[in-house]
Amino acid sequence: MNRRNRVRAEIPTVALVGYTNAGKSTLFNALTDAGVYVEDQLFATLDPTVRRLDLPEGEHVVLADTVGFIRDLPHELVAAFKSTLQEAREADLILHLIDASDPNRWQRVRQVNAVLKQLEADQVPQIRVYNKIDKMDREPRMTNNRHGEGRAVWLSAASGEGLPMLTGAIANRLRRKMLHPVIRLQSVQGRQRAKLFELGAVLSEQVLDDGGWTLELRMMEKDLRRFLKRENLQIEQASNQPEPASRMAMATTAANE
């Protein structure tokens, strides 16, 4: 599924980034059973590979593998490098893979974050994934941020230890950004209604006596805000709590319809 179709369907995207040889393709395979080519060499993965990732409770997202980061990228590969990493800038969540056994791992982390900043992807939420704990005789574990969300996961992509922790952390981070709003449209807002159906965001619909509609939606918060802004709709009443804790009830009006 290409990026345009994913945006159209409002499917959350998770981008996998990391320094060269951190084990990205191995983790990608372990999470998606994709069978991606794995080789311990520079740019074994040059073009982004995209697969579906199934999460706990039946949820799913798109996982995009990207090219490995290196310092002093050769000039002739700069364009391909940035094009490949477009997935990171447009992602809903970044998995920053780190070789936990690398004595220079903190230098690598800084270099990766510097490139993400250049790509304007530094504001995308990030989970640090410390790979290769099997080489260090360590147990898998996870730490949370102050919001109780998974901040870092220690695992082994090769053995599979810690993978359930990672998928759980991904689901938790994205679930907090998924809204389950109920939106009311007037009878003159048929175009907006059609667009929501086109986006695949409508879970159910009720036709009102005045010819309008009440639509039950499921959308990422950023996608909902983008849609409302693009369609010149206004929220009259809203709750900022995410799904599934509550629904966001909204009444909207269109300007210059």
C-alpha positions as CSV (number, residue, x, y, z in Angstrom):
1,M,0.0,0.0,0.0
2,N,1.6,3.3,-1.0
3,R,1.7,6.4,1.1
4,R,-1.1,8.2,-0.7
5,N,-3.5,5.3,-0.1
6,R,-2.5,5.0,3.5
7,V,-3.2,8.6,4.1
8,R,-6.5,8.3,2.3
9,A,-7.5,5.4,4.5
10,E,-6.2,7.1,7.6
11,I,-4.2,4.1,8.6
12,P,-1.6,4.8,11.3
13,T,2.0,4.5,10.1
14,V,5.0,3.5,12.2
15,A,8.5,4.2,10.8
16,L,11.4,2.0,11.7
17,V,14.7,4.0,11.8
18,G,18.1,3.3,13.1
19,Y,21.9,3.4,12.5
20,T,23.3,0.9,10.0
21,N,23.4,-2.7,11.3
22,A,21.3,-2.0,14.3
23,G,19.1,-4.9,13.2
24,K,16.2,-3.1,11.5
25,S,15.4,-5.6,8.9
26,T,15.6,-8.4,11.5
27,L,13.1,-6.6,13.7
28,F,11.0,-5.8,10.7
29,N,10.9,-9.5,9.8
30,A,10.1,-10.6,13.3
31,L,7.2,-8.1,13.6
32,T,5.6,-8.7,10.2
33,D,7.0,-12.1,9.0
34,A,7.8,-10.2,5.8
35,G,11.0,-12.1,4.8
36,V,12.9,-8.9,4.0
37,Y,16.4,-9.4,2.7
38,V,18.8,-9.2,5.7
39,E,22.6,-8.7,5.2
40,D,25.2,-7.1,7.5
41,Q,26.2,-4.4,5.1
42,L,25.7,-0.8,4.3
43,F,22.3,0.0,2.7
44,A,21.1,-3.6,2.6
45,T,17.7,-1.8,2.8
46,L,17.7,1.2,0.4
47,D,14.0,1.6,-0.4
48,P,11.4,1.6,2.3
49,T,9.6,-1.7,2.7
50,V,6.0,-1.4,4.0
51,R,4.0,-4.2,5.7
52,R,1.0,-4.5,7.9
53,L,1.7,-4.9,11.6
54,D,-1.0,-6.6,13.7
55,L,-1.2,-5.2,17.3
56,P,-3.0,-6.6,20.4
57,E,-6.8,-6.5,20.5
58,G,-7.1,-6.8,16.7
59,E,-5.7,-3.4,15.8
60,H,-3.2,-3.0,12.9
61,V,-0.9,-0.3,11.6
62,V,1.5,0.1,8.7
63,L,5.1,-0.5,9.5
64,A,7.7,1.1,7.2
65,D,11.3,0.0,7.2
66,T,13.8,2.7,6.1
67,V,17.4,3.0,5.0
68,G,20.1,2.6,7.7
69,F,21.7,5.8,9.0
70,I,25.4,6.5,8.6
71,R,27.6,9.5,9.4
72,D,29.0,11.5,6.4
73,L,26.5,10.1,3.9
74,P,28.0,9.9,0.4
75,H,26.8,12.8,-1.8
76,E,25.4,10.6,-4.5
77,L,23.1,8.9,-2.0
78,V,21.8,11.9,-0.2
79,A,18.7,12.3,-2.5
80,A,17.8,8.6,-2.2
81,F,18.4,8.7,1.6
82,K,16.1,11.7,2.1
83,S,13.4,10.3,-0.2
84,T,13.4,7.0,1.7
85,L,13.2,8.7,5.1
86,Q,10.1,10.6,4.0
87,E,8.3,7.8,5.7
88,A,9.7,9.0,9.1
89,R,8.6,12.6,8.7
90,E,5.0,11.5,7.8
91,A,4.7,8.8,10.4
92,D,2.5,8.8,13.5
93,L,5.2,7.1,15.5
94,I,8.9,6.3,15.1
95,L,10.7,3.2,16.4
96,H,14.3,4.3,16.9
97,L,16.3,1.0,16.8
98,I,19.6,1.0,18.7
99,D,22.2,-1.7,19.0
100,A,22.4,-2.0,22.7
101,S,25.7,-3.9,22.4
102,D,27.4,-1.1,20.5
103,P,29.9,0.8,22.7
104,N,29.3,3.9,20.5
105,R,25.5,3.6,20.7
106,W,25.0,7.1,22.3
107,Q,27.0,8.7,19.5
108,R,24.8,6.8,17.0
109,V,21.6,7.9,18.8
110,R,22.7,11.6,18.5
111,Q,23.5,11.2,14.8
112,V,20.2,9.6,14.0
113,N,18.3,12.3,16.0
114,A,20.3,15.0,14.2
115,V,19.2,13.6,10.8
116,L,15.6,13.3,12.0
117,K,15.7,17.0,12.9
118,Q,17.1,17.9,9.5
119,L,14.2,16.0,8.0
120,E,11.7,17.8,10.3
121,A,10.8,14.5,11.8
122,D,12.1,15.3,15.3
123,Q,8.6,16.2,16.6
124,V,7.2,12.7,15.7
125,P,6.6,10.6,18.9
126,Q,9.4,8.1,19.3
127,I,10.0,4.8,21.1
128,R,13.6,3.8,21.6
129,V,14.1,0.1,20.9
130,Y,17.4,-1.3,22.4
131,N,18.1,-4.4,20.3
132,K,20.6,-7.4,20.7
133,I,20.1,-7.9,24.4
134,D,20.9,-11.5,23.7
135,K,24.6,-10.4,23.2
136,M,24.6,-8.8,26.6
137,D,22.8,-11.5,28.7
138,R,20.1,-9.1,29.7
139,E,16.4,-9.6,30.2
140,P,13.7,-7.8,28.1
141,R,12.2,-4.8,29.8
142,M,10.3,-1.6,29.2
143,T,10.4,1.9,30.7
144,N,7.6,4.4,30.6
145,N,7.4,8.2,30.2
146,R,5.6,10.5,32.7
147,H,2.3,9.8,30.9
148,G,2.6,6.0,31.5
149,E,3.4,5.4,27.8
150,G,6.2,3.1,26.6
151,R,9.3,5.2,26.2
152,A,12.0,2.5,25.7
153,V,12.0,-1.3,25.1
154,W,14.9,-3.7,25.5
155,L,14.6,-6.8,23.3
156,S,16.2,-9.2,20.9
157,A,14.9,-9.1,17.4
158,A,16.8,-12.3,16.7
159,S,15.3,-14.4,19.5
160,G,12.0,-12.7,19.8
161,E,12.4,-11.8,23.4
162,G,10.6,-8.6,24.3
163,L,8.6,-8.3,21.1
164,P,5.2,-8.5,22.9
165,M,6.4,-5.5,25.1
166,L,7.1,-3.5,21.9
167,T,3.8,-4.3,20.2
168,G,2.0,-3.4,23.4
169,A,3.9,-0.1,23.6
170,I,3.1,0.7,20.0
171,A,-0.6,0.0,20.5
172,N,-0.7,2.1,23.7
173,R,1.0,5.1,22.1
174,L,-1.2,5.1,19.0
175,R,-4.4,4.3,20.9
176,R,-4.0,7.5,22.9
177,K,-3.9,9.4,19.6
178,M,-7.0,7.6,18.1
179,L,-10.2,9.5,18.6
180,H,-13.7,8.0,18.4
181,P,-15.8,11.1,17.8
182,V,-19.5,11.5,17.0
183,I,-19.9,14.3,14.5
184,R,-23.1,16.0,13.4
185,L,-23.4,17.4,9.8
186,Q,-26.1,19.5,8.3
187,S,-28.1,18.5,5.2
188,V,-26.1,21.0,3.1
189,Q,-22.8,19.2,4.1
190,G,-23.2,16.2,1.9
191,R,-19.7,16.8,0.4
192,Q,-18.1,16.5,3.8
193,R,-20.1,13.4,4.6
194,A,-19.0,11.8,1.3
195,K,-15.3,12.7,2.1
196,L,-15.5,11.0,5.5
197,F,-16.8,7.8,3.8
198,E,-14.1,8.0,1.2
199,L,-11.5,8.2,4.0
200,G,-12.9,5.1,5.5
201,A,-13.5,6.9,8.8
202,V,-17.2,6.2,9.3
203,L,-18.2,3.4,11.7
204,S,-21.9,4.1,11.7
205,E,-24.4,6.7,10.5
206,Q,-27.8,8.0,11.6
207,V,-30.0,10.2,9.4
208,L,-31.6,13.0,11.3
209,D,-35.2,14.4,10.9
210,D,-33.8,17.7,9.5
211,G,-32.0,15.8,6.7
212,G,-28.6,16.0,8.4
213,W,-26.5,13.1,9.7
214,T,-24.8,11.9,12.9
215,L,-21.6,10.0,12.0
216,E,-19.6,7.8,14.4
217,L,-16.0,8.1,13.3
218,R,-12.6,6.5,14.1
219,M,-9.7,8.7,13.2
220,M,-6.2,9.6,14.3
221,E,-6.3,13.0,16.2
222,K,-4.1,14.7,13.7
223,D,-6.1,13.5,10.7
224,L,-9.4,14.6,12.3
225,R,-7.9,18.1,13.0
226,R,-6.5,18.3,9.4
227,F,-9.9,17.3,8.0
228,L,-11.8,19.9,10.0
229,K,-9.4,22.6,9.0
230,R,-9.4,21.6,5.3
231,E,-13.2,21.5,5.2
232,N,-13.5,24.7,7.1
233,L,-15.6,23.1,9.9
234,Q,-15.7,24.3,13.4
235,I,-15.9,22.3,16.6
236,E,-18.5,23.7,19.0
237,Q,-18.0,21.1,21.7
238,A,-15.3,18.6,22.1
239,S,-13.4,16.5,24.6
240,N,-9.7,15.9,24.2
241,Q,-9.7,12.5,25.8
242,P,-8.7,9.7,23.5
243,E,-10.5,6.4,22.5
244,P,-11.5,4.3,24.2
245,A,-12.0,6.3,27.4
246,S,-14.6,8.5,25.9
247,R,-16.1,9.7,22.7
248,M,-15.6,13.2,21.4
249,A,-19.0,14.7,20.8
250,M,-19.0,17.5,18.2
251,A,-21.5,19.7,16.4
252,T,-20.0,21.3,13.3
253,T,-21.1,24.1,11.0
254,A,-19.7,24.9,7.5
255,A,-18.8,28.4,6.6
256,N,-19.7,29.6,3.1
257,E,-21.3,26.3,2.2
